[in-house]
Amino acid sequence: MADEQALDEVVRFTSDLIRIDTTNRGGGDCRERPAAEYAAEQLAGAGLEPMLLERTEGRANVVARIEGSDPSADALLVHGHLDVVPAQADDWSVHPFSGEVRDGVVWGRGAVDMKNMDAMILAVVRGWAREGIRPRRDVVVAFTADEEDSARDGAGFLADEHPELFEGCTEGISESGAFTFHDGSGRQIYPLAAGERGTGWLKLSARGRAGHGSKVNKENAVTRLAAAVTRIGAYEWPLRPTATVRAALAGLAEVYGLDADLSDVDGLLRKLGPAAKLVESTVRNSANPTMLDAGYKVNVIPGEAVAHVDGRFLPGAEDEFRATLDRLTGPDVDWEFVHREVALEAPVDAPTYARMREAIEEFAPEGHVVPYCMSGGTDAKQFSRLGITGYGFTPLELPEGYDYQAMFHGVDERVPVGALHFGVRVLDRFLRTA
Ligand SMILES: [Zn+2]
């Protein structure tokens, strides 16, 4: 059981890490090294030998291994990213990099995504050193750079250039699962992530005949692009519930005493009420137009028009995604991936999933643990190249009225101290027994 010092440390570490500004503005504009050094120092204080690894100067990652008591067991990866998305101080109630603890809440960019988990990992590992505890499995701890951009300096670099550090790892845990979801009727659900949709960020290019804005022009690139964008935005993607999503629907149906009728997924979603939010973005592929760029003067028809689309596809549904985009864009508009990442699926009947569920249930006996698929992606995609199955497990017990999803990349990102304490207890319990 996590001791008092671990509970104090998780709050201090969260706050300290927030104060180290690791804003990732994209395109290489970020410096995680001071946060990596901080994490490495805490690990060294626990008797470990952390390694700092950089592909690019200043973009440091940290990896350390804790030897388990059972050498025949597979290793487990526990990872968290050190970078955060930008924050506009003027919009915030407190300075986003103050790490202020006020009325039992830690405030700042990264409080939820995901310096909280980084701090929980450090606090748990240091607690083990004090108590002389060894987990059963080898636990590899990794703190990564660049998750909020391309991961090229972070998990992608570690997976490609340092696979030896993850030898024996078969499973991994990281962000965005095991938090309290309140449905408004008093029920508490703990969604545990067992999959991620794939990422397909697209660039659309329409070509046409440039010319005077007053002349007849049936080959107008702007018109062609706008038509394609409209078709994509209006398209109703067919239902493609994967194994994880079906398990999520079945789990939620059980919580609500409903018939898990998967022949009518939309009907089931309606009956689930607020809890439908946990699944509705993952029952089908999606493609949302997000950027438009064309023209330079009102009386000039440009020869080219460009748009960007945020596409996401479910495991097993990427071919359909591509074919559908071919069809929706049509003959006059080309499309290409500017960024593509795989979709993931993790088994919910695995012993590791059961250990995670038990750890939550021990400290949240009223909670209903159900699997879910993340609509977006994490570093788990990079580590999947090493054969590591990823789960989203960052346990947080959250009070009713606290809008967890709005905290991600949001204004006034913050985390209750009590949630961090719960997280340390559950993570400690899980990692000891995994
Ligand atoms: Zn994150």
Residues whose N, C-alpha, C, O or C-beta is under 5 A from the ligand:
A	BS01	ZN	D113 M114 E175
